[in-house]
Amino acid sequence: MRPSFSRSVRPRAPPIPRPRLPRSNFSARAFLRLIGQYVDTRRDAALYLSAIARRDASFTGSALFAFKLNWQTVLFLGYGDNRALSEQETLERSDRQFFLKLSYALQR
């Protein structure tokens, strides 16, 4: 007879919706990708020992554009935007990023 072990059951968090539009190929050399993620967390303050915020929310969005200059070189241009819930219950920008990357292969 096998001994029975009790497992502690942890509540699972619901999945976070992350809409990801299909990659848009403008041509064989260029594409655009957009991603957005919204997270809204609500808590029951009576379940915590210390003071916590009853609600947190955030939104993260990003865009990536790529252009293939030749068969070995690709230029990437991107933008990212992060927003957090303020005390006025609005999503306000917490930070943003721009980037530019040139990827190439070296030959001997």
Backbone as JSON, one array per atom type, in Angstrom:
{
  "sequence": "MRPSFSRSVRPRAPPIPRPRLPRSNFSARAFLRLIGQYVDTRRDAALYLSAIARRDASFTGSALFAFKLNWQTVLFLGYGDNRALSEQETLERSDRQFFLKLSYALQR",
  "N": [[0.85, -1.18, 0.0], [0.56, 2.19, -0.85], [1.84, 5.1, 0.71], [-0.08, 7.97, 1.49], [0.33, 11.28, 0.53], [-0.2, 14.55, 1.5], [-0.86, 17.38, -0.42], [-0.11, 20.81, -0.54], [-2.34, 23.17, -1.71], [-2.03, 25.69, -3.95], [-3.42, 28.78, -4.87], [-4.08, 29.49, -8.27], [-2.97, 32.06, -10.38], [-4.89, 34.02, -12.62], [-4.51, 33.81, -16.21], [-2.5, 36.26, -17.9], [-3.69, 38.6, -20.12], [-2.26, 39.07, -23.26], [-2.24, 40.64, -25.93], [-1.08, 39.95, -29.08], [-0.42, 41.06, -32.06], [-0.45, 39.64, -35.32], [2.65, 39.35, -37.01], [3.4, 41.87, -39.23], [4.28, 41.69, -42.45], [5.69, 43.79, -44.65], [7.15, 43.57, -46.93], [9.52, 41.29, -48.39], [11.7, 42.2, -47.14], [11.05, 43.87, -44.97], [9.41, 44.24, -41.77], [6.82, 44.67, -39.24], [6.09, 44.58, -35.81], [3.73, 44.49, -33.19], [3.05, 44.64, -29.72], [1.0, 44.36, -26.85], [0.33, 44.58, -23.36], [-1.77, 44.31, -20.64], [-2.19, 44.52, -17.19], [-4.17, 44.0, -14.42], [-4.54, 44.12, -11.06], [-6.31, 43.19, -8.23], [-6.77, 43.39, -4.76], [-7.69, 41.98, -1.57], [-7.54, 43.79, 1.2], [-7.85, 42.94, 3.8], [-6.71, 40.46, 4.02], [-3.99, 40.7, 4.33], [-1.11, 41.4, 6.37], [0.37, 43.75, 6.49], [0.0, 47.15, 5.32], [-1.37, 47.52, 2.1], [-1.73, 48.32, -1.38], [-4.98, 48.42, -2.69], [-5.51, 48.07, -5.34], [-3.69, 47.51, -8.29], [-2.4, 48.39, -11.43], [-1.12, 48.04, -14.74], [0.28, 48.86, -17.92], [1.95, 47.7, -20.74], [3.48, 48.39, -23.72], [4.81, 47.69, -26.96], [6.69, 48.25, -29.95], [8.18, 47.05, -32.9], [10.23, 47.52, -35.63], [11.72, 46.18, -38.47], [14.22, 46.13, -40.95], [15.69, 44.66, -43.67], [18.75, 45.22, -44.9], [20.64, 44.0, -46.57], [21.45, 40.59, -47.42], [22.84, 39.89, -45.13], [22.66, 41.9, -43.26], [20.69, 43.62, -40.95], [18.48, 46.15, -39.94], [17.15, 47.32, -36.98], [14.49, 48.98, -35.39], [13.01, 50.24, -32.54], [10.4, 50.72, -30.04], [9.29, 51.18, -26.73], [6.81, 51.33, -24.19], [5.86, 51.96, -20.91], [3.31, 51.96, -18.53], [1.8, 52.93, -15.44], [-0.6, 52.56, -12.77], [-1.89, 55.46, -11.34], [-2.46, 57.5, -8.37], [-4.76, 58.82, -8.99], [-6.2, 56.99, -10.33], [-5.57, 56.62, -13.04], [-3.76, 55.56, -15.94], [-0.48, 56.34, -16.04], [2.49, 57.4, -17.69], [5.35, 55.61, -16.89], [7.88, 54.95, -17.78], [9.79, 55.0, -20.86], [11.23, 53.61, -23.83], [13.52, 53.89, -26.52], [15.08, 52.34, -29.26], [17.79, 51.47, -31.43], [19.23, 49.24, -33.61], [21.81, 47.69, -35.34], [22.43, 44.9, -37.09], [24.85, 42.7, -38.22], [26.86, 40.51, -40.28], [30.15, 39.32, -40.14], [32.66, 38.68, -42.52], [35.37, 36.56, -43.52]],
  "CA": [[0.0, 0.0, 0.0], [1.36, 3.41, -0.96], [1.44, 6.14, 1.66], [-0.68, 9.15, 0.84], [0.93, 12.54, 0.91], [-1.1, 15.68, 1.22], [-0.22, 18.49, -1.11], [-0.73, 22.11, -0.3], [-2.89, 23.68, -2.97], [-1.84, 27.13, -4.08], [-4.32, 29.32, -5.89], [-3.44, 29.89, -9.53], [-3.31, 33.38, -10.89], [-5.45, 33.93, -13.97], [-3.54, 34.18, -17.23], [-2.44, 37.68, -18.23], [-3.92, 38.78, -21.56], [-1.16, 39.73, -23.96], [-2.54, 40.62, -27.35], [0.06, 40.07, -29.97], [-0.9, 41.08, -33.43], [0.47, 38.91, -36.19], [3.71, 40.16, -37.59], [3.03, 42.41, -40.55], [5.38, 41.74, -43.41], [5.42, 44.72, -45.74], [7.82, 42.98, -48.08], [10.46, 40.27, -47.94], [12.78, 42.88, -46.42], [10.61, 44.71, -43.85], [8.24, 43.81, -40.99], [6.44, 45.44, -38.06], [5.44, 43.75, -34.78], [3.17, 45.25, -32.07], [2.64, 43.83, -28.57], [0.45, 45.11, -25.73], [0.0, 43.75, -22.2], [-2.43, 45.04, -19.56], [-2.32, 43.72, -15.97], [-4.98, 44.66, -13.4], [-4.53, 43.29, -9.86], [-7.15, 43.68, -7.13], [-6.47, 42.63, -3.54], [-8.49, 42.18, -0.37], [-6.58, 44.27, 2.2], [-8.04, 42.23, 5.07], [-5.93, 39.23, 4.0], [-2.58, 41.03, 4.48], [-0.71, 41.93, 7.68], [0.81, 45.14, 6.31], [-0.84, 47.95, 4.43], [-1.09, 47.33, 0.68], [-2.66, 48.97, -2.31], [-6.09, 47.53, -3.03], [-5.52, 47.83, -6.78], [-2.53, 47.85, -9.11], [-2.61, 48.15, -12.86], [-0.02, 48.5, -15.58], [0.19, 48.56, -19.35], [3.23, 47.7, -21.44], [3.32, 48.27, -25.16], [6.06, 47.78, -27.7], [6.65, 48.17, -31.41], [9.48, 46.72, -33.48], [10.31, 47.58, -37.08], [12.98, 45.63, -38.96], [14.44, 46.27, -42.38], [16.87, 43.91, -44.09], [19.49, 46.01, -45.87], [21.1, 43.0, -47.52], [21.19, 39.26, -46.87], [23.55, 39.73, -43.87], [22.53, 43.09, -42.42], [19.32, 43.99, -40.61], [18.33, 47.34, -39.11], [15.99, 47.23, -36.09], [14.08, 50.22, -34.74], [11.97, 49.83, -31.61], [9.84, 51.63, -29.05], [8.57, 50.53, -25.64], [6.12, 52.28, -23.32], [5.33, 51.35, -19.69], [2.42, 52.85, -17.78], [1.38, 52.39, -14.15], [-1.79, 53.21, -12.22], [-1.58, 56.54, -10.4], [-3.43, 57.67, -7.29], [-6.0, 59.33, -9.6], [-6.78, 55.85, -11.06], [-5.29, 56.7, -14.47], [-2.47, 54.99, -16.32], [0.47, 57.4, -16.39], [3.75, 56.86, -18.19], [6.42, 55.45, -15.9], [9.1, 55.08, -18.57], [9.71, 54.59, -22.26], [12.53, 53.31, -24.41], [13.72, 53.85, -27.96], [16.36, 51.71, -29.56], [18.21, 51.27, -32.8], [20.23, 48.18, -33.63], [22.27, 47.26, -36.65], [22.97, 43.55, -36.96], [25.55, 42.36, -39.45], [27.77, 39.37, -40.2], [31.49, 39.59, -40.64], [33.21, 37.61, -43.36], [36.84, 36.55, -43.62]],
  "C": [[0.89, 1.24, 0.0], [0.9, 4.42, 0.07], [0.86, 7.33, 0.89], [-0.03, 10.4, 1.41], [-0.05, 13.65, 0.59], [-0.29, 16.8, 0.57], [-0.91, 19.78, -0.71], [-1.16, 22.67, -1.65], [-2.74, 25.19, -2.96], [-2.8, 27.65, -5.14], [-3.52, 29.76, -7.12], [-3.91, 31.27, -9.93], [-3.91, 33.22, -12.29], [-4.42, 34.34, -15.0], [-3.63, 35.67, -17.57], [-2.67, 37.83, -19.73], [-2.79, 39.57, -22.18], [-1.44, 39.68, -25.45], [-1.28, 40.84, -28.17], [-0.47, 39.95, -31.38], [0.06, 40.27, -34.28], [1.5, 39.87, -36.79], [3.3, 40.59, -38.98], [4.26, 42.49, -41.42], [4.98, 42.67, -44.54], [6.01, 44.22, -47.04], [8.73, 41.88, -47.54], [11.57, 40.88, -47.1], [12.34, 43.64, -45.18], [9.42, 44.09, -43.12], [8.04, 44.72, -39.8], [5.74, 44.5, -37.1], [4.99, 44.66, -33.64], [2.73, 44.29, -30.98], [2.11, 44.76, -27.5], [0.08, 44.16, -24.6], [-0.56, 44.62, -21.1], [-2.61, 44.09, -18.38], [-3.08, 44.55, -14.95], [-5.09, 43.71, -12.2], [-5.37, 43.94, -8.78], [-6.92, 42.77, -5.93], [-7.47, 42.95, -2.44], [-7.52, 42.53, 0.75], [-6.7, 43.54, 3.53], [-7.2, 40.96, 5.14], [-4.44, 39.46, 4.24], [-2.31, 41.64, 5.85], [-0.28, 43.39, 7.58], [-0.11, 45.85, 5.32], [-0.41, 47.75, 2.98], [-2.07, 48.14, -0.14], [-3.74, 47.97, -2.68], [-6.1, 47.18, -4.52], [-4.21, 48.3, -7.39], [-2.89, 47.57, -10.55], [-1.4, 48.67, -13.62], [-0.3, 48.1, -17.02], [1.58, 48.68, -19.94], [2.95, 47.5, -22.92], [4.67, 48.38, -25.85], [5.81, 47.64, -29.19], [8.07, 47.9, -31.9], [9.36, 46.76, -35.0], [11.68, 47.05, -37.49], [13.04, 45.78, -40.47], [15.75, 45.58, -42.74], [17.56, 44.7, -45.21], [20.09, 45.14, -46.97], [20.95, 41.65, -46.83], [21.89, 39.02, -45.54], [23.3, 40.85, -42.88], [21.07, 43.46, -42.22], [19.35, 45.2, -39.68], [17.05, 47.19, -38.3], [15.75, 48.6, -35.46], [12.91, 49.88, -33.83], [11.57, 50.92, -30.64], [9.12, 50.81, -28.0], [8.0, 51.58, -24.71], [5.54, 51.52, -22.13], [4.5, 52.38, -18.95], [1.96, 52.15, -16.52], [0.19, 53.19, -13.64], [-1.38, 54.26, -11.19], [-2.64, 56.59, -9.31], [-4.77, 58.19, -7.82], [-6.68, 58.25, -10.43], [-6.67, 56.01, -12.58], [-3.93, 56.07, -14.74], [-1.56, 56.12, -16.79], [1.81, 56.78, -16.75], [4.78, 56.78, -17.07], [7.79, 55.48, -16.58], [8.83, 54.66, -20.01], [11.13, 54.41, -22.79], [12.44, 53.4, -25.93], [15.01, 53.09, -28.2], [16.54, 51.55, -31.06], [19.33, 50.24, -32.77], [20.55, 47.84, -35.08], [22.96, 45.92, -36.46], [23.61, 43.16, -38.29], [26.45, 41.15, -39.19], [29.1, 39.75, -40.8], [31.97, 38.4, -41.46], [34.73, 37.7, -43.36], [37.27, 36.5, -45.05]]
}
